[in-house]
């Protein structure tokens, strides 16, 4: 099929590249001319494992194109995905300005039937507004359909998530739209959930809100473990073996971050409020997540006594491993909080340092983990990169002023750290 993706951000690029991999011809559009120029050369604005190679390969095969023209994309494509950003407006609601602008521009360029698919994460009832917007701006009598097709991509494993999905959700109003979407995704051989548009929109927000709830729940339990002297790793393992609960998203740590969970949780709370339901459960989920970072700061204070003028080496800047995304990153929050207490920060991350330099000041960014910990009073693990799990701790101990590790991701074994002579502090586990 001939497909257009409007919005060449994280979701748009991954979706476009993967749809090409399924045998389609795709044109990705963005209003950022510099980004499009770079993408045409195979230079990506984000890091996602395997994505750069996939895009470069399909550029060579002339199956993937980049453009700044929505008109060109509408003319060439049977299916048009809208994948522009829907940031927090500042009040908790999603800002749908970009979605509306794209929809109106698609409308004025419609000459024959097109399937318009909302891929961006949007509040329930957005599909109805999209239909009204297109109807308002369309010139002449042209058929079209609106579809809701939410994405469920995790940064760091997005290509695998797309190619091997748990389910594909399609919200439609017509058999024609359903048939086209089912045909598009048939090569994935995955379960297809067909609903009305409003249900599909809610599935996305409800899914992310539930996963955020699961993370906050296990973090709350970790606080109890910390007080009681239990081990959160053992507790979560015992819980996770129950098939009704499952093991995923039961890892205690600094809480969730990134571009999706914080924004989507706020949006869902706002959506529920507008519909007349006060979603107090999700409000508490948000509070637990925010308090988790303050909890770790308190642990650092207890260990160092005085934070002012201390040197702290921070490993990890992205909100999770295998991405360069620093949006709502716990690591960034921790660094800024420690700086307010008067600490000097040295930091290292395999992928996120260039983006972190934009939002952090007075931080010494280092070439490797060992340079980041050299001469420091404390080593703080803020992101669970695999690289950090393989460090030479004999060397680390020699480089630190004092053998203190504060592990915000629980990636090390307390007993092993104790045997190596470290004072080891983690979350919800007995320290060394």
Secondary structure, DSSP 8 states (H G I E B T S, - for coil): -EEEEE--SHHHHHHHHHHHHTT-EEEEE-S-HHHHHHHHTT--SS-BTTHHHHHHHHHHTT-EEEES-HHHHHHH-SEEEE-----B-SSSSB--HHHHHHHHHHHHT--S-EEEEE-S---TTHHHHHHHHHHHH--SS--EEEEE------TTSHHHHHHT-S-EEEE-SSHHHHHHHHHHHGGG---EEEE-HHHHHHHHHHHHHHHHHHHHHHHHHHHHHHHHT--HHHHHHHHHTSTTT-STT---SS---TTTHHHHHHHHHHHHHHTT---HHHHHHHHHHHHHHHHHHHHHHHHHS--TT-EEEEE--SSSTTB---TT-HHHHHHHHHHHTT-EEEEE-SS-HHHHHHH--SEEE-SSHHHHHTT-SEEEE-S--GGGGG--HHHHHHHSSS-EEEETT--S-HHHHHHTT-EEE-SSS---
